[in-house]
Amino acid sequence: MADREQELRDVRRDAVNELIDQIAGTVLTHLSGMAARCSNDPTVRRKIDQVVFQVRRESAEASSKMADKNGEPPLEQEV
């Protein structure tokens, strides 16, 4: 019985992880197109792209810290 319960938890975790990946992908796609939506001026677009890159880097660092704090394995170790 315990094996079955663990299997169900693993399936749910896989589904949640997939959903998180889809949500993150959607957010990143929309962030990447932000500069084009905001301005036709190349200088303004570059500045927006720089800020988007910075926000993406900061988000990735924060996510990594949260994963480490919660004992998540590095991405290289996930199956």
Rosetta constraint file for C-alpha pairs under 8 A:
AtomPair CA 1 CA 5 HARMONIC 6.41 0.50
AtomPair CA 2 CA 6 HARMONIC 6.19 0.50
AtomPair CA 3 CA 7 HARMONIC 6.11 0.50
AtomPair CA 4 CA 8 HARMONIC 6.27 0.50
AtomPair CA 5 CA 9 HARMONIC 6.28 0.50
AtomPair CA 6 CA 10 HARMONIC 6.15 0.50
AtomPair CA 7 CA 11 HARMONIC 6.23 0.50
AtomPair CA 8 CA 12 HARMONIC 6.19 0.50
AtomPair CA 9 CA 13 HARMONIC 6.03 0.50
AtomPair CA 10 CA 14 HARMONIC 6.11 0.50
AtomPair CA 11 CA 15 HARMONIC 6.27 0.50
AtomPair CA 12 CA 16 HARMONIC 6.15 0.50
AtomPair CA 13 CA 17 HARMONIC 6.02 0.50
AtomPair CA 14 CA 18 HARMONIC 6.14 0.50
AtomPair CA 15 CA 19 HARMONIC 6.22 0.50
AtomPair CA 16 CA 20 HARMONIC 6.15 0.50
AtomPair CA 17 CA 21 HARMONIC 6.21 0.50
AtomPair CA 18 CA 22 HARMONIC 6.26 0.50
AtomPair CA 19 CA 23 HARMONIC 6.19 0.50
AtomPair CA 20 CA 24 HARMONIC 6.05 0.50
AtomPair CA 21 CA 25 HARMONIC 6.03 0.50
AtomPair CA 22 CA 26 HARMONIC 6.23 0.50
AtomPair CA 23 CA 27 HARMONIC 6.29 0.50
AtomPair CA 24 CA 28 HARMONIC 6.11 0.50
AtomPair CA 25 CA 29 HARMONIC 6.06 0.50
AtomPair CA 26 CA 30 HARMONIC 6.27 0.50
AtomPair CA 27 CA 31 HARMONIC 6.12 0.50
AtomPair CA 28 CA 32 HARMONIC 6.08 0.50
AtomPair CA 28 CA 56 HARMONIC 7.86 0.50
AtomPair CA 29 CA 33 HARMONIC 6.62 0.50
AtomPair CA 30 CA 34 HARMONIC 6.40 0.50
AtomPair CA 31 CA 52 HARMONIC 6.53 0.50
AtomPair CA 32 CA 49 HARMONIC 7.48 0.50
AtomPair CA 32 CA 52 HARMONIC 7.22 0.50
AtomPair CA 33 CA 37 HARMONIC 6.58 0.50
AtomPair CA 34 CA 38 HARMONIC 6.21 0.50
AtomPair CA 34 CA 48 HARMONIC 7.55 0.50
AtomPair CA 34 CA 49 HARMONIC 7.86 0.50
AtomPair CA 35 CA 39 HARMONIC 6.31 0.50
AtomPair CA 35 CA 44 HARMONIC 7.73 0.50
AtomPair CA 35 CA 45 HARMONIC 4.81 0.50
AtomPair CA 35 CA 46 HARMONIC 7.55 0.50
AtomPair CA 35 CA 48 HARMONIC 5.46 0.50
AtomPair CA 35 CA 49 HARMONIC 6.07 0.50
AtomPair CA 36 CA 40 HARMONIC 6.71 0.50
AtomPair CA 36 CA 45 HARMONIC 6.67 0.50
AtomPair CA 38 CA 45 HARMONIC 7.50 0.50
AtomPair CA 39 CA 44 HARMONIC 6.53 0.50
AtomPair CA 39 CA 45 HARMONIC 6.21 0.50
AtomPair CA 40 CA 44 HARMONIC 7.82 0.50
AtomPair CA 40 CA 45 HARMONIC 7.21 0.50
AtomPair CA 41 CA 45 HARMONIC 6.20 0.50
AtomPair CA 42 CA 46 HARMONIC 6.14 0.50
AtomPair CA 43 CA 47 HARMONIC 6.41 0.50
AtomPair CA 44 CA 48 HARMONIC 6.22 0.50
AtomPair CA 45 CA 49 HARMONIC 6.04 0.50
AtomPair CA 46 CA 50 HARMONIC 6.13 0.50
AtomPair CA 47 CA 51 HARMONIC 6.35 0.50
AtomPair CA 48 CA 52 HARMONIC 6.13 0.50
AtomPair CA 49 CA 53 HARMONIC 6.07 0.50
AtomPair CA 50 CA 54 HARMONIC 6.20 0.50
AtomPair CA 51 CA 55 HARMONIC 6.12 0.50
AtomPair CA 52 CA 56 HARMONIC 6.10 0.50
AtomPair CA 53 CA 57 HARMONIC 6.18 0.50
AtomPair CA 54 CA 58 HARMONIC 6.12 0.50
AtomPair CA 55 CA 59 HARMONIC 6.00 0.50
AtomPair CA 56 CA 60 HARMONIC 6.12 0.50
AtomPair CA 57 CA 61 HARMONIC 6.21 0.50
AtomPair CA 58 CA 62 HARMONIC 6.14 0.50
AtomPair CA 59 CA 63 HARMONIC 6.02 0.50
AtomPair CA 60 CA 64 HARMONIC 6.10 0.50
AtomPair CA 61 CA 65 HARMONIC 6.26 0.50
AtomPair CA 62 CA 66 HARMONIC 6.27 0.50
AtomPair CA 63 CA 67 HARMONIC 6.11 0.50
AtomPair CA 64 CA 68 HARMONIC 6.09 0.50
AtomPair CA 65 CA 69 HARMONIC 6.07 0.50
AtomPair CA 66 CA 70 HARMONIC 6.22 0.50
AtomPair CA 67 CA 71 HARMONIC 6.19 0.50
AtomPair CA 67 CA 72 HARMONIC 5.02 0.50
AtomPair CA 67 CA 73 HARMONIC 7.71 0.50
AtomPair CA 68 CA 72 HARMONIC 5.72 0.50
AtomPair CA 68 CA 73 HARMONIC 7.51 0.50
AtomPair CA 73 CA 77 HARMONIC 6.15 0.50
AtomPair CA 73 CA 78 HARMONIC 6.72 0.50
AtomPair CA 74 CA 78 HARMONIC 6.88 0.50
